[in-house]
Amino acid sequence: MMQHLRNPKNVKLVSLFVAAIFVLGCFALTLTQSGFGSTASAAAKESAIGVVNYQMLVSQSPELANVRTAMQNEIATAQKDFDEKSKAMSDAEKQRYYKQLQERLGNKEKELMDPVLKNIELNIQKIADKKGLSVVVHKDTVVFGGVDITDEVIRALQKG
């Protein structure tokens, strides 16, 4: 063993190996002391970005049943109007009247859904404020990270 250490080539090799271990040890110590390793996990835990599944919030909204019922009534009324008024119309007039009814139904749906969507957004804002989130985005736009607040918002919607 001692004869191997007398060889200058082996001494250089051992010295390089020891120096490499020392440098890597210093690098690892620096990383742990600076908190670099824990910064990423702490950032994920204390993220200022929230995520929600907006479609789930809309589908779970208790007000949605009222909107569906109102829209079914509107559609039935529009169908009745179309059947009665279109009897004496030409095909071109029927198409125009059909488009008018479609537009009217679209406007009615928007009118009925606006309060539901505003209520969802209000509850998202309340939960985000409570959790200290500065941004809330749709869950599908996030690849990694963020705090999912969908379930909390659903509970808040159901409480009223």
N, C-alpha and C positions, 0 to 999 in steps of 0.2 A: 504494500500500500504506500509506504513512504517513498519507494522508488518511483511510483507513478506521480507523486507530488513534486519530485525533483525535476521532472520533465517540464520545461517552460510552457510547452503547448498545453499540457493538462492543467497547469496552474492558471493559465489564461482562461481556459474553459470553465474551471470551477469558479474563478473570480467573476466571470460574466454571469454565471448561473446565480451566484449569491447576490450580485448587483441587481439582476432582473427581479429576483424575489423581493429585495429591499424596495425597489421602485414600485412594484405592484402593491406591496404592503402599504407604502406611503400613499399611493393613489386611493386604495380602498379606505384607508383611515381618513383621508381628506373628504371622500364622498360621504362617509357616515357622519363625520363631524359637521359637515355643511348641511346635512339633512336632505341631501338630494334624493336619496332613496325613498324617504318618507314624504317628500313634497308631492310626488305624483299621486300617491294614495290619499294624502290629505286633501289634495285638490279635488279628487273625485268625490270624497266624502263631504266636503264643504263647498260643493260647486254652487255657483251663483246662477246656474242655468237649470231650469226645470223643463220637464218634458211631459206632454199629455197625449193621450190617444183621443183626438177630437171626435172621431166617428163614434167611439164608444161612449163618450160623454153625451153626444146628441141622442144616441139610441137608448141610453139609460135615463135620459131626462124624463121625469114624471109628467111634464107638460106635453110631451110628444104625443101621448094618447089623445089629448084634446085636439091637437093640431090635426091628427089623422082623421078623427071623427068629423071635424069641421070641413076638412078637405073632401072627404067622402060625400058629405052633404052638398058641397059646392059642385062637385063633379056630377052628382045625380041631377042637380038643378040645371047645370049647363047642358047635360045630355037631353033633359026634357025640353029645354028651350030650343036646342038645335033640332030635335025631332019635330016640334010643332012649327017652328018658323021656316024650316028648310023644305017643307013639302012643296011650296009653290016656287022655290028658287031653282035657277039653272045650276049646272055643275060648277061654273066659275063663281057664282054667288055663294054656293055652299062652301067652297074652298075658302073664300074670303071670310065668311061668317065663322067657319071652323077655326081659322087662324085667330080671329078676334076672341073667340071663346078660350082658346089655348093661352093667349096673352092675358086674358082676364084671370084665368086659373093660376097662371104663373105669378101674377101680381098678388093674388089672394094668398098663395102659399108663402110668398116673401113677407107679406103683411103678418101672417100668422107665425112664421118662423123667427122673425126679427126679435121679438121679446124673449123667445126661448134661447136664442144665441147670445143675446145680451146678458141674460141671467147666467148662462154658462161662463161667459167671459168675466162677469162680476165675481163669480165663485172662484174662478182660476186666479183672479187678482187677489182675492182675500187670502187664499191658501199660499200664494206666492209671497205676499207681504208677511204672513205669519212665519214662513220658513226662511225669509231673507233672500228670496230669489229675485234677481234683477231682470231676468229674461226667461220666458216660457215659450217653447217651440213645440211643433208637432213631433211626436215620437219618431215618425218615419224619416224625418230629416236628420236625425242624430245617429251617427255610426257608433259612438262610444261616449259614455259619461252622461252627466245630467242626472237630476233627481226626478224620478217619476212620481207625479202627484195625481195621476188619474183617479186612483181609488179614493183619495181624500176628497177630491172635487165631486165625485159621484155621491159620496156620503153627505156632503154639504148640500148638494142638489136635492137629495131625498129628504133631508131635514126641512127644506123649504126655506 
